[in-house]
Amino acid sequence: MGKVMSLEERSCILEWVYSHLNGSKIHEGKTVLYMLHLRAICPFSWRVFQFRPISCEPLIIQMNKCTDEEQIFDFIERNKAILSEKQVGCAFDMLWKLQKQKTSLLKNVEYVRDHPQFLTLHNLATNKFKLMNDDTLVNVLHITQRFAGESHDPLVEALVTEAWRRLERFDIKLLSEFSSCLADQHLYFSPLMGKIADIVHRNLETTQDLSSLSVLMVNISSLISRHFQQQLVNKTELLFDTIDSSEVNVATRIAQFLRNIKYCYQPLLEKCNNVFLSNVDQLDLDSISKIFRLYKILQFNSFEFIMMAKKKLTEMIPLCNHPASFVKLFVTLGPIAGPEEKKQLKSTLLLMSEDLTGEQALAVLRAMEDMESRNSHLIKKVTSVLHKHLDSYKPLELLKITQALTFLHFQRKEFSAKLRELLLSYLKISFIPTEVSILVYAISLLPSPHLDEVGISRIEAVLPQCNLHNLSNFATSVLRWIQYDHMYLDSITGKQLKLLQKLDHYGRQRLQHSNSLDLLWEELKSVRGNTFPESLLEETIATLQHFVDEINYINVVEIASFISNTDYLSTLLLDRIASVAVQQIEKIHPFTILAIILPFSTLNYDPPQRDEFFGTCVQHLNSYLGILDPLMLVCLGFSLATLQYFPEDLLKSIFNIEFLARLDSQLEILSSSLSARVQFHLMELNRSICLECPEFQIPWFHDRFCQQYNKDFECILDKRKKPLPYGSHNIAWGQLPEMPWESNTEIVGSRLPPGAERIALEFLDSKSFCRNIPHMKGKSAMKKRHLEILGYRVIQISQFEWNSMALSTKDARMDYLRERIFGEVKS
């Protein structure tokens, strides 16, 4: 209980209150004395009424005139006894503004954080945060986190708790700022972030601020349902045209949200891409690097953006002379650079390789993998840095190192042994299913992929908690282990087979418990179908067939892509995909048509409404032919040709000088393997048109690229089935007439004696057939078709026949060949 006030003290208080109410200009210093006196004699009253100076404005004006941290700290020291919560907030704001004005090399966060007066400011905020208005509270939280040295700052915890108490009254802008504060603390899965997601959901219909909404979308993306994700995508589409075309940050966050939810939604990505294209001159290295990373994960290609970014990045090469900035440039520009730029990048990196951090060395290694660069000198330099920091890498980073070095054919026993030892040590203490699957997968890539009893028991312990992606990784690893043992040790242990059986059991169990396509797809969309064991793939397709009626325009592209990778022919699923495309084509983005057609081409399947399906897809594309990515258009033309579907307008848009010039420019920025694959597809498409549609009058122009057709065995038999000398009777593409459409018979080349015939024999391995039935895939069928047009009798022998019990002896195989080639049947 406070002491009784004297008459003098009472009169002092009354004088101060009277002057305050009447707006008298009492000197601020005198006011402060009154306040301090009051605080000393009546602490209870001080706490209740919290008297302030007559005007806090002069102090804020003084603060705004400070030009460095020392001036602010001097100001805090002089006025700490009288600073209000508003002035405390202003002091935090000023300190952070000064930091933002500095380059990264001049920032002095640690100096500010460790200054005695910053601790004073910190304590003032701790005492006054409940009096702060909502904006000041969240702003102080944001800045405190930037300066915080401890992982659990008591002030940060207090501010978060107070903000949680006020959450429902925050507007969307403040809500987005607060959500970013939580994201900075990695609280993506916290109940508080869930509460924010609920508020966003309840207010979504009336929300008009896309800038703030885009921040919230990124921060709550880990918590929300598939349905809510789609609602946010729809809302973003509606609001996108309301933002300024210069809003690069908003467009980047939208792309980041789509990355987070693993949804390559073309309409929104196209809009984001247009914003980036309009503002390329304003994009810096960090922005371009982030956009490229997002596009890579989303598998979104923009040839125009790549070319514009490449030009801008190339201009930065002489300007980046610090390892941190140069590594970022190397990683971003390297995979799309031309030969001269790549040479310049590598030579510069060699000079600074010894100064790389562990993180930078890993980034360079992964970029070299993307570039398919096997520069031994640079690899040696980078791996020496990796070796030095190997103990500091996390399991996922160790997997990336292992994958990159395997791809680059790097072999050094000492490094591999250390890497294996480290992976095994992590495996022994890991209990998180995803982490265990990563470690096992990495070990399986090493020269000796064995696991001991501890490793096997670790896998078995986490199996009940594994999702389909984890199980797929385990299965791939075990199969690689079995293959290695069979090849080098000529043995397969029962433990390996038993482990495969367990994987199969838990996989089937996981699939059978799926009760909707959406939930199933959450697990399947990160799985490549060609990595599934046979039995598990069969169960997966059966489960998809169970949900066949749930395939619609939203998920049809993803389902089609998955099936393309499985090599599994399910006519039920393919018929449904074709039906959805025909009925809902207006809701499907034109740039995703290739993904829809691809499984039909790969698996050599014509749906019942074949012409309507292909015609609808091509018609949907026609108005976009001029802007379609060149690579995509070539692949689309090739896929349709495989199916014997030849839309004239589409094909003539490929075989013209302007398009081929664009394609050449794109080939320069692709990896050598992908560039070669695209050129081969173009050649095959060119050949297919010349042979199957000569009336289009598209010339053969691949003489220098491909002179001969590849066949396993070729011979010429006369009318008595006797072999003729091969000599001048062979067919070379260089001999094709300049106008092949004038006469199909001229394509055959030199004529044969009457009654003679050309024989082409091909041995077809398992990759030539669908995975579940002996149905020939599209490329093999097209090759047979073309050889027959050229006048060959084609004999295709499958490995299933050749390795069957019926042909288990040499005599049986010889009889089989006589019958197939000469028509002789042994009596």
Buried (B, 14 or more C-beta within 10 A) or exposed (E): EEEEBEEEBEEBBEEBEEBBEEEEEBEBEEBBEBBEBBBEBBEEBBEEEEBBBBEBEEBBEBBEEBEEBEBBBEBBEEBBEBBBBBBBBBBBBBBBEBBEEEEEEEBEBEEBBEBEBBEBBBEBBEEBBEEBEBBBBBBBBBBBBBBBEEEEBEBBEBBBEBBBEBBEEBEBBBBBBBBBBBBBBEBBEBEBBBEBBBBBBEEBEEBEBBBBBBBBBBBBBEBBEBEBBBBBBEBBBEBBEEBEEEBBEBBBBBBBBBBBBBBBBBBBBBBBBBBBBEBBEEBEBEBBBBBBBBBEBBEBBBBBBBBBBBEBBBEBBEEBEEBBBBBBBBBBBBBBBEEEBBEBBBEBBBEBBEEBBBBBBBBBBBBBBBBEBEBEEBBEBBBBBBBEBBEEBEBEBBBBBBBBBBBBEBEBEEBBEBBBEBBBEBBEEBEEBBBBBBBBBBBBBBEEBBBEEEBBEBBEEBBEEBBBBBBBBBBBBBBBBBEBBEEEEEEEEEEBEEBBEBBBEBBBEBBEEBEEBBBBBBBBBEBEBBBBBEBBBBBBBEBBEBBBEBBBBBBBBBBBBBBBBBBBBBEEBBBBBBBBBBEEBEEBBBBBBBBBBBBBBBBBBBBEBBEEBBBBBBEBBEEEBEEBBBBBBBBBBBBBBBBBBBBEEBBBBBBEEEBBEBBEEBBEBBBEEEBEBBBBBBBBBBBBBBBBBBEBBBBBBBEEEBEEBEBEEBEBBBEEBEEBEEEEBBBEBEBBEEEBBEEBEBBBBEEBEEEBBBBBBBEBEEEBBBBBEEEBBBBBBBBBBBBEBBBBEBBBBBBEBBEEEEBEEEEBBEBBBEEBBEEEEEE
